[in-house]
């Protein structure tokens, strides 16, 4: 939305400049008009970025976890993501969104494969309104500008080598779900998959949050987020996200964690392979 507003303002300012300087009387001035528009657009983008930064500046952290989910900061976080996606030339496609509850305030545990730091950014931009807060490595929380928003919208930094801290994250996640603060996103592989394997083995206990909160599990798959940096600036990156299934608690409550993990793994693998095949077809069509 902010990107669209910036374009509209740039068009209006360009039109005013053309009218005031009577550039419309000089047909050869077309390139001047183009450069004026680009200049105004750059200034608008710069002001927007500075504004988003200033909005985040007053945020002060009190420990690892935010106390309450802020709708105010969620709005600006999602707009910041759209802004970043635009500049990184990311186009997000999502399938299966109709499987999610129509009531976006119904809390879920989102489970996804993990390829890149762009995974939560693209998923959240595609799932606006569902208030998904991800459990992630601390490195994500060191990103400038974004890190302040993460605290206010209940993202959770986890130290996987620190058992005590990991248990705190699980308890806090369950609390957020039970109190309706936000939905929780989990990467059961535990780290980014930089191998040629479709998925890394799931970490033990990755699905504890779902069992303890008794919430439905929304299984997601994502492809191409690992290509964003490689493609930038020359190529767009088409990121494909699919909601594979929403598993109600009644379906998995009597399964042990290993059975549930195997079920989700198989589901993810099938859908990742299918998405990659579709992506190949789309690439051929775009050529």
N, C-alpha and C positions, 0 to 999 in steps of 0.2 A: 504493500500500500504506500509506504513512504517513497519508494522508487517512482511510482506512478505520480504521486504528488509533486516530486521534484521535476519530472518531465513536464507536467502541466504548468508549473510556475515558470520553468525555463521558456516554454512556448509563449506564455503571456508576456514575459519580460522582453523576449525577442520581438514579438509583434509590436509592443510599445516602442521599442528602439527603432524599428523599421518605420513606424508611423511618425515619430518625432523627428527623425533625421530624413524623412521622405525618401528612404532607400527604394521604395516601390517605383519611384520615377526613374530609377537607374537599373535597367535590366541586367547590366553587366555586374551589378553588385551582389549577385546570387551567392558568390563565395564568401563575401563579407558577412552576409546574413547567416550562412552556415557556421562560420567561425564565432559569430556573436552568440548563436544558440549553444554551441559547444562550450563556450566560456561561461555562460550563465548556468548551464547544466553542471559543469564542474564545481562552480561556487555553491550551487544548491546541494550537491552531494557532500561537499566539504562541511557545510553548515549542519547537514543532517548527521554526519558522523560525529562532529564535535558535540552536537546536542545529545546524542545517545551516550557519549562518553560522560558528559556532565551530569546526566540523569543518574549514572551509575556511581559517580564519585562519592556522594554522601553515605553510601552503604558501608556500614561497619560490621565486621564479623564478630560473633560471640561464640567461639568454638567452631566445630566442624559442621554443625547442622543448623539450618534455619528453623526458627520456632514455628512460623506460620507461612503458608504459601501465599505469595503476594500476586494478586491478579494484575495489579498495576505493572509490576516488573515483568510478569509473564508476557503481557502485551508487547512491551518494548523489547523483550528478549526475542520473541518470535519475529518482530519487525527487523531486528538486527540480523537474525538468521537469513531472512529474505534478502536483506541488503548484501550480506556476505555471499550468498548463493548467486546473486546477480553478478557481482564483481568477479567471482571465481568461475563464472560461466557454467554453472550447474543447472541442469533442467531435471526436476524431480517428477517421476511418474509413479503413481500409486495404484495398485489393483486390490480388489477385495475389501475396500473400505466399508462396503455395505454389510459386512459380517460383524462389524463393531456395533455396540449398543447405540441406538438412536439418541438415548440420553447420555450426553457427553460427560455428565457428572458422575456416572456410574464408574467406580474405580476398578481398574484391571491391573494385572501384572503382565507387562509386555516383555517378550523374550525374543531376542534377535541374534543372528550371526554378527560377527565383528570383523571388519576389514580395515577401518581407518578412523581417524579422529573426526572425519566428516559424517560418520554414521549417525550420532545423535543429532547433529545439525540438520541433516536432510530428513531424518525421521520426524523430528519435531516440526519442521516446516510443513511436512505433509499431513501431520496429525494435529493441526491447530484445533484448540478447543478441548482436547483430551487431557491436557495438563500432565504430560508424561515427564517424570523426573528420573534421570538415569543414575544407576550406581556405576561409578567409573574410577579409573586410576587418578591419583593426585595430579598427574601431569596435565590433565584436562583443566584442572582448577587453577593452573598457572597462566592460562591464556589471557592476555590483556583485554580489557573491556568486558569480555564474556564472563570471566571468573566472578565478578561482583554480582552479575545477574544470577548465576548458578546458585549462589548462597540463598538469595531471596526467593528462589522458586524450588527450593528443596532438593536439588541434586545432591548426591551423597558421595563424598570421596572415600575410597576404600584402600587400606593397606593390606594386601593379600598375605603378606608375610607376618602380619600382626594379628593373631587370633582374637585377642581381646577387642581390638578395634573393629575387626570384621563382624564380631557378634553384636557390637554396638550399632553398626550399620544395619544389620538384619532387624534388630529390635526397633530401630528408628523407622525403617521402611514399613514395617508392620503397623506401627503407630500412625504414620501418615495415611496408610490405606484405611485403617479402621476409623480414623477421624475424618476421612473424606477430603484430606488436604490435596492429594494428587494421586495419580497413578504412578506405578514404579516400573522402570525399565531395567532389564538385566541382560548382560552378555554372558551366558553360561560357559562360553569357551575360556573366559577369564582374561584373554589378551587378544590383540589383533592377529588375525590369521594371515601371515605373510608367506605361507607355503602353497604348494600346488594342490593340497588336499581340499576337498569341498568344505569340510569343517574340522576344527580341532576337537579333541575329546572334551566333553563337558567336565567342569570342575565339580568335585563332591560338594554337596550342600548348596549348589547354585540355585536350586528351586525351593529352598526352605521358606523363603518369603511367601511363596504361593500357598504352601501347606499351612503355615502359621496364620496367614490372613484369611484363608479360605475364599480367595477371590478367583474369578475366571482368569485364564491365561490366554493372552492374545499372542499367537506365534507369527513373527515377522521374518521375512528374508529380504536381504538387500544385496545388490550387486553394483559394481563400478565405482564405489566411493574411493577405492584404492587407486583410481586412475585420475583423480581430480588434479593433483599436483603435477603429474606428468603431462596432462593435456593443456593446462593453463600456460600461456595465454592464447595459443594458436587454435585450440579446439574446444568446442563445448563438450561437457561430460553429461551424458544421459544416465541418471541414476534411477534404477528400478527398485521399487519397494512393493512387496506383496504381503497382505494379511492372509496367511494360509488357513488359519482356523482359530476360532475362539473356543477354548476348552473349558466348559463349566466345572466348578468344583465337584459337583455330583458325579461327574464322569471319572475324575482322577483321584477322588478322596480315598478309595480303597486300593489304589496302586501304590507300590513302594516307589521310592525315589528313582531307583534304577530303571524300573518299567516306564515311568513317566519320562525320564531323560531319553531312553531309547526311542520312545514314541515320537518325541519332539525332534530328535536328531534325524530320524527317518523322514519325517514330514519336511524338515528344512532342506535336507539333501535333495529330495525329489523336486522341490520348488526352486531351489538355486539352479539346478541343472536345467529346468524348464525355462527359467528367466534368462539364463545365458543363451539358450537356443533362440529364444525370442529376440534377444538383443542382436544376435548375429543376423537374423532376418531383417530387422529394422535397419541395421547398418547398410545392408545391401540395397534396401529401398531408398535410403537417403543419398546413395551415390548416383 
